[in-house]
Amino acid sequence: MFPSGMFSTDGLQPVADAAMVSTEDFWYAKIAARKYYVYLCGPITGLSFDICSEYYRRVAALLPPWIVPLSPMRGKGYLQGVPVLGDTYEGMALASQRGVVCRDFFDVRRADVVLANFLGATRVSIGSSFELAWAFQLQKPVILAMEEQDNVHEHTFVREACAFRLPTLEQACKTLIQVVTPGL
């Protein structure tokens, strides 16, 4: 997806001599010097830890190294193996009621863009609805992956809060890259 030879062996630093690359490659190298943050929004309650984690891993694999995913499940490995996640786990700082809301709001505020994945949702995600509202209020672009019809999140507020709606996660990630990538 990205030009070969554009990054150092660690994949994170742009090449040093811009004269050796095309104009398009030059812009990819320039933006690699700045990190963009994407908050990963989507249902958690009622799903397993493994299903949630798979979504976050899949998105990370679709993004270039200069776009950093912010997963609401990071640091919650202690929930691994839980077959059906609840909305909070009191006594666990990051999974407590206050911890979940505080960090998720912090992450939406610091993100450059929000990626919401509602594909295949079987129940409305109240937490994700809050995150969309925060992003809308903070004027963050929201890219939504959701079926064209028959999704439980089909609602005026969801449609209006999202700048882009795509039917697949791959298309949503491609759009996300195009939104945050500066250039000519």
FIGU-299010 format. One line per field, with one value per residue: residue in one letter; x, z, y of N, C-alpha, C, O in turn. Coordinates in steps of 0.1 Angstrom, whole numbers. Atoms other than C-alpha are relative to their C-alpha. Layout:
// FIGU-299010
r c(A ...)
n_x c(X ...)
n_z c(Z ...)
n_y c(Y ...)
ca_x c(X ...)
ca_z c(Z ...)
ca_y c(Y ...)
c_x c(X ...)
c_z c(Z ...)
c_y c(Y ...)
o_x c(X ...)
o_z c(Z ...)
o_y c(Y ...)
END
This chain:
// FIGU-299010
r c(M F P S G M F S T D G L Q P V A D A A M V S T E D F W Y A K I A A R K Y Y V Y L C G P I T G L S F D I C S E Y Y R R V A A L L P P W I V P L S P M R G K G Y L Q G V P V L G D T Y E G M A L A S Q R G V V C R D F F D V R R A D V V L A N F L G A T R V S I G S S F E L A W A F Q L Q K P V I L A M E E Q D N V H E H T F V R E A C A F R L P T L E Q A C K T L I Q V V T P G L)
n_x c(8 -9 -12 -12 -12 4 -3 -12 3 9 13 6 -6 0 -13 -7 -3 12 -3 -1 13 10 7 10 -7 -5 11 2 -11 2 10 -5 -7 10 10 14 7 14 7 8 14 8 6 -9 9 7 -9 -12 -13 -6 7 -3 -15 -2 3 -11 -11 3 -2 -14 -7 4 -4 -14 -6 2 13 -1 13 2 10 6 -3 -14 -3 11 -3 6 13 -1 7 14 8 10 -4 10 -3 -11 -6 -4 -12 -11 -1 3 13 11 9 -6 -12 4 5 -11 -11 6 2 -14 -4 7 -5 -14 0 1 12 6 5 10 4 13 3 4 5 13 7 -6 -11 2 -14 -4 9 -6 -12 4 5 -12 -8 8 -1 -14 -3 -9 7 3 1 8 2 13 8 8 13 3 -9 7 -5 6 7 -3 -12 -12 -2 -4 -13 -10 -2 -2 6 -4 6 -10 -11 -12 3 -1 -14 -6 5 -7 -13 2 4 -10 -12 -1 -7 6)
n_z c(0 -1 8 -6 -2 -5 -14 -4 -3 -10 6 -7 3 14 6 -2 12 8 14 6 1 7 -7 -9 -10 -9 -10 -9 -9 -8 -10 -9 -11 -9 -3 -1 -9 3 -11 6 -6 4 -11 -8 -9 6 8 -8 1 12 12 0 3 15 8 -2 7 14 4 -1 12 12 -1 1 -13 -6 -6 -13 -5 -15 -3 -13 -7 -4 -14 -6 3 -11 4 10 -4 -5 12 3 -7 -5 4 -9 -10 -12 -7 10 4 14 4 -8 7 1 8 14 5 -1 10 13 3 2 13 11 0 5 14 12 7 -7 9 -7 7 -5 9 -7 -13 -3 -10 0 -9 -6 -2 14 3 -7 7 12 -4 -4 13 7 -7 1 14 5 11 -4 11 -5 8 -4 11 6 -6 -10 -11 -12 -3 10 -7 5 -7 5 14 0 -7 7 13 11 -4 10 -3 -5 -8 9 7 -11 -3 12 -1 -12 5 9 -7 -9 7 7 13 12)
n_y c(-12 -12 2 7 -8 -14 0 7 14 2 -3 -11 -12 -2 -1 -13 -8 -1 -1 14 6 -7 -11 7 7 -11 -4 11 -1 -12 2 11 -6 -4 10 -4 9 4 7 11 0 11 8 8 8 12 8 6 -7 4 -7 -15 -2 3 -12 -9 5 -1 -14 -4 6 -7 -14 -2 -2 -14 -1 8 3 -1 10 0 12 1 1 8 14 8 5 11 12 -3 3 -11 -12 -10 -13 -4 9 -9 6 0 -14 -3 6 -5 -9 -13 2 2 -12 -9 2 -1 -14 -5 5 -7 -14 -1 6 -9 5 12 11 8 12 5 12 12 -3 6 -9 -13 -3 -13 -6 -5 -12 -11 -3 -7 -13 -8 -3 -10 -13 -4 -2 10 8 13 9 11 13 5 5 -10 1 10 0 -5 -14 -9 -11 -14 -6 7 -5 -14 -2 7 -7 10 13 10 13 9 -5 -3 -13 -11 -3 -7 -14 -6 -4 -12 -12 -6 -1 -13 1 -7)
ca_x c(0 29 59 88 120 101 109 139 142 122 93 88 113 110 139 165 170 137 154 156 118 88 66 39 65 80 46 43 78 69 38 56 74 41 18 -19 -42 -74 -98 -114 -151 -174 -195 -178 -206 -220 -190 -160 -126 -113 -139 -132 -94 -96 -113 -85 -58 -74 -76 -40 -29 -47 -31 3 28 21 -15 -17 -48 -62 -81 -105 -94 -57 -43 -73 -56 -70 -103 -89 -109 -141 -167 -193 -180 -200 -201 -178 -157 -156 -123 -103 -92 -94 -126 -145 -174 -154 -122 -140 -157 -127 -101 -125 -133 -96 -89 -116 -103 -67 -76 -73 -102 -126 -132 -165 -172 -208 -207 -227 -239 -267 -275 -270 -238 -245 -208 -201 -231 -215 -182 -198 -215 -182 -164 -192 -191 -153 -155 -135 -142 -159 -155 -182 -181 -217 -240 -261 -293 -307 -281 -293 -274 -294 -305 -305 -279 -255 -259 -254 -224 -205 -188 -181 -201 -186 -199 -166 -138 -112 -130 -133 -96 -87 -109 -94 -59 -71 -86 -56 -29 -18 -4 -11)
ca_z c(0 8 -14 -8 5 20 56 75 86 117 94 115 102 67 43 47 11 -4 -37 -42 -41 -61 -51 -37 -19 -5 11 26 41 54 72 87 109 126 143 139 165 157 184 177 186 186 207 236 261 254 233 243 249 220 195 206 204 169 156 171 157 123 121 133 104 79 90 81 109 113 123 159 170 205 217 246 255 259 293 300 294 328 310 285 285 297 273 277 287 310 308 339 364 397 416 383 376 338 337 364 355 361 345 313 308 318 295 266 267 270 240 218 228 218 186 152 139 152 134 145 136 139 113 125 157 174 201 204 220 244 251 213 210 236 218 186 203 219 185 169 196 194 156 150 117 123 98 102 90 90 67 43 60 89 115 151 151 121 136 126 153 141 105 112 136 110 81 61 61 44 41 50 75 47 29 62 69 34 38 73 57 30 55 78 51 40 5 -29)
ca_y c(0 24 29 6 21 51 41 31 -5 1 14 45 71 87 85 113 124 136 142 104 99 110 140 116 95 128 137 102 107 142 130 100 125 135 110 112 96 77 67 33 34 5 -19 -36 -46 -80 -91 -112 -97 -117 -103 -67 -72 -87 -55 -34 -56 -57 -19 -15 -38 -16 17 31 36 74 67 55 37 45 14 16 -19 -11 -19 -42 -75 -87 -91 -116 -147 -130 -145 -116 -82 -60 -23 -18 -36 -17 -22 -21 15 15 -7 11 34 66 51 41 74 95 78 74 111 119 98 113 148 140 120 137 115 88 55 39 3 -7 -36 -65 -48 -66 -41 -4 7 35 42 45 69 91 89 100 129 140 138 158 185 186 189 157 139 106 78 51 15 4 -16 5 -7 -28 -18 -12 21 35 68 105 114 87 97 134 129 109 127 95 62 32 -4 -21 -17 -17 12 31 27 38 69 76 76 100 123 127 125 160 166 179)
c_x c(9 12 11 12 -3 4 12 -4 -9 -14 -6 6 0 15 6 0 -13 2 0 -14 -9 -7 -10 8 6 -11 -2 12 -2 -10 4 7 -10 -10 -14 -7 -14 -6 -9 -12 -7 -6 10 -9 -7 9 11 12 7 -6 4 15 3 -3 12 13 -1 2 15 8 -3 5 15 6 -2 -14 -1 -14 -1 -12 -5 3 15 2 -11 2 -5 -14 0 -6 -14 -9 -11 4 -12 4 11 4 5 12 12 0 -5 -14 -11 -8 7 13 -3 -4 11 10 -6 -2 13 5 -7 5 13 1 -2 -13 -5 -5 -10 -3 -13 -5 -4 -5 -13 -8 7 10 -1 13 4 -9 5 12 -2 -4 12 8 -7 1 14 5 11 -7 -2 -2 -7 0 -13 -8 -9 -15 -1 11 -8 3 -6 -9 5 13 13 4 6 14 12 2 1 -6 4 -5 10 11 12 -3 1 14 7 -4 7 14 -1 -3 11 13 1 8 -7 -10)
c_z c(0 -8 7 1 6 15 4 4 12 -4 6 -5 -16 -5 1 -12 -9 -15 -7 -2 -8 9 10 11 10 11 10 10 10 11 10 12 11 2 1 8 -5 11 -6 9 -5 12 8 9 -7 -9 8 -2 -13 -13 -1 -4 -14 -8 1 -7 -15 -5 0 -12 -13 0 -2 14 6 5 11 5 16 3 14 8 4 15 8 -2 11 -4 -11 5 5 -13 -3 9 5 -3 9 9 11 7 -10 -6 -14 -4 9 -7 -2 -9 -15 -6 -1 -12 -14 -5 -3 -14 -12 -1 -7 -14 -10 -7 8 -11 8 -9 6 -9 9 14 2 11 0 11 5 2 -14 -4 7 -7 -13 3 5 -12 -8 7 -1 -15 -6 -11 5 -13 5 -10 5 -13 -5 6 11 11 12 3 -11 7 -6 7 -5 -14 -1 7 -8 -14 -12 5 -11 4 5 8 -8 -6 10 3 -11 0 12 -4 -9 7 8 -8 -8 -14 -11 -7)
c_y c(13 -3 -7 9 14 1 -7 -14 -2 4 13 14 2 0 14 9 0 1 -14 -6 9 10 -7 -7 11 4 -11 1 12 -3 -11 6 5 -12 5 -11 -3 -8 -10 -2 -12 -8 -8 -9 -11 -8 -6 9 -3 7 14 1 -3 12 10 -4 1 15 4 -5 8 14 1 4 14 2 -9 -2 2 -9 2 -12 -1 0 -8 -15 -10 -5 -11 -13 2 -2 11 12 8 14 6 -11 8 -7 -1 14 3 -5 5 11 13 -2 -1 13 11 -2 0 14 6 -4 6 14 0 -6 11 -4 -12 -10 -8 -12 -6 -12 -12 2 -6 7 14 2 14 8 5 12 12 4 8 14 9 4 11 14 6 3 -9 -8 -14 -8 -13 -12 -6 -4 12 0 -11 -1 6 14 10 10 13 5 -7 5 14 2 -5 7 -9 -13 -9 -14 -10 7 4 14 11 3 8 15 8 5 12 12 6 2 13 -2 8 -8)
o_x c(5 17 14 13 6 7 17 -15 -16 -24 -17 0 3 24 -1 -1 -16 -7 -1 -15 -6 -6 -11 3 7 -8 -4 9 2 -8 -1 8 -6 -13 -16 -4 -22 -1 -17 -12 -6 -1 19 -8 -13 5 12 13 12 2 7 18 12 4 16 20 8 8 20 17 5 4 23 -2 0 -17 0 -21 9 -23 3 1 19 -5 -11 -8 -8 -20 -10 -5 -22 -7 -14 3 -21 14 19 -3 17 12 23 -9 -14 -20 -22 -4 7 15 4 1 13 14 1 1 15 11 0 7 16 11 -8 -19 2 -11 -7 -6 -13 -16 3 -8 -22 -20 19 9 1 14 9 -4 5 15 5 -1 13 12 -1 4 16 16 19 -19 7 -10 -3 -3 -14 -6 -12 -22 8 13 -15 -4 -2 -20 17 22 23 15 15 21 23 -7 -3 -4 1 -7 6 13 18 7 5 17 15 4 10 18 8 1 13 22 -7 14 -16 -16)
o_z c(-6 -9 18 -8 7 19 -4 4 12 3 2 -4 -23 2 2 -11 -16 -22 -19 -6 -10 21 21 23 22 22 22 22 21 23 21 23 22 -7 6 7 -8 16 -16 20 -17 23 1 10 -17 -13 20 -11 -19 -22 -11 -12 -20 -18 -9 -13 -22 -16 -9 -17 -22 -11 2 23 18 11 9 8 23 0 23 20 11 22 20 -3 8 3 -15 17 7 -23 -15 21 -2 -10 5 11 11 8 -5 -13 -16 -14 7 -18 -14 -18 -23 -17 -11 -19 -23 -16 -13 -21 -22 -12 -15 -21 -8 -14 16 -21 18 -21 17 -8 18 21 -6 13 -3 22 -2 -1 -14 -10 1 -9 -16 -4 1 -13 -12 0 -1 -17 -14 -10 11 -22 15 -22 17 -23 2 4 11 16 10 11 -10 11 -10 0 -6 -17 -8 3 -6 -21 -23 17 -23 16 9 7 -5 -7 7 5 -9 -2 10 -1 -8 3 8 -3 -17 -15 -9 -17)
o_y c(23 -15 -3 18 22 12 -16 -18 -12 2 16 24 -8 2 24 21 -9 -2 -15 -18 21 10 -3 -7 8 5 -9 -2 11 0 -11 0 8 -19 16 -23 7 -18 -8 -6 -16 -6 -14 -21 -8 -19 -3 17 6 11 20 10 3 15 15 4 4 17 10 1 7 21 -8 6 16 13 -22 7 -2 -6 3 -13 -11 8 -8 -22 -21 -13 -16 -16 -8 5 13 11 10 16 15 -21 12 -19 -4 18 11 0 0 15 18 7 5 17 17 7 6 18 14 4 9 19 10 -4 21 4 -18 -6 -15 -11 -11 -17 -16 -8 -5 5 15 -2 24 20 17 21 23 16 17 24 21 16 20 24 18 6 -5 -11 -20 -4 -19 -10 -10 2 21 10 -19 -12 15 21 21 7 15 11 -1 8 16 10 -2 9 -6 -17 -7 -17 -21 19 14 22 22 15 17 24 19 16 21 23 18 9 15 -13 15 -4)
END
